[in-house]
Structures are given as C-alpha cells and as structure tokens.
Amino acid sequence: MRYCKKFLREALILSAALLLVLSFAGCGGGGGGGGSDDSFTISYNANGAESGSVPSVQSGNGKTALAVSANTGSLAKSGYLFD
C-alpha cells in the first residue's frame, strides 16, 4: 500500500507538471508562422530628457532582424546617460 501511495503521488506531480507545460505550449512568441501575430514595434521614450529627440520607431515582422538604436537624437539630461 505504501508503494501505491508513493506511485500515485509521483504520478500526480508529473501529471501536474505536464499539464503546466502543455498549457504554455500554445503561447505566441515566434514559430515563424508569418502571420500578423509576428509583427512588433520598437519605440523609445525620452524619459524626461532636457534636449534631443528619441530614435525613430522601428517595425518588424518576426523575420526581420532589428538592432536597438544608439543615441541618434543626442538625448541629454543632466546627471544621466542614454546608453
């Protein structure tokens, strides 16, 4: 009886873990389907900058490699560094 309880407990734990994994299996985040769900936008916020402008908005579709922009608009705020 003791082994049966241990087996049932382990089976229940494994079943719960499998259910958790399968519940997230359908979440987006790639896959290369090429649909509209793969589109994304990178935008920037000046966060109270005293001068300069934010980099241009960039858009992609999941198949496009984009790099985060450098401080192309010379954003500046005393005591801070745009990095």
N, C-alpha and C positions, 0 to 999 in steps of 0.2 A: 504494500500500500504506500509505503514511504517513497519508493521509486516512481510510482504512478503520479503522486503529487508533484514531485520534482520535475518529471517529464511534462506534466500539464502546465506547470508554472513557466518552464522554459519555452514551451510551445506558444503560450500566451504572449510572452515577451517578444519572441521572434515574429509572431503574427502582428503585434502592435507596431514593431519596427518596420516591417514590410509595408503595412498599411500607411505609415507615415511617409515612407519613401515614395510609394505609388501616388500618394495624394499630391506630391510636388512634381511628379513626372510630367504633368501636362502644363506646367507653368511656362510662360514665354521666356525669351532671353536668348534668342538665337535659333539655330536649327536650319537656317538657310532656305526657308520656305519662299522667300522673295515677295511675300505679301506686304500689305500696308502695315502690319504689326512690327515689321523690322525697321521702320523709319525712326529716326531720332534727331534731336537738335541739341547743339551745344551753344549755350548763350552765357554771357558774362554780366556781372553786376559790379558797378563801381564801388559799392560798399562805402559810400561817403567820401570818395576821392575829392580832393580840393581842385585838381586840374587834370586835364587829359580826357581821353574817351576810351570806352571799352572796345575790345576787338570785335570784329564783325561776327554775326551769328553764322554758325556752320550747320549744315544739314547732311545727313547720310541716310542710307537705306539698308544697313546691315551688311552690305558687300563693299562698302567704301571705307577705306582706312582714313581716319581723321586724326590730326595731332592737335593737342591743346595749344592755343595761340600764346605767343610770348606777349610782353607788354608793348604791343604795336602802337597803341594810342598814347603812350607816355603818361599813364595814370600816375598820380602822385598824391601823397597825403603825408604831412609832417609826422615823422616818427614811424612810418610804415614802409614796407617794401612789397611791391607787386611781384610775385615770383611764380 
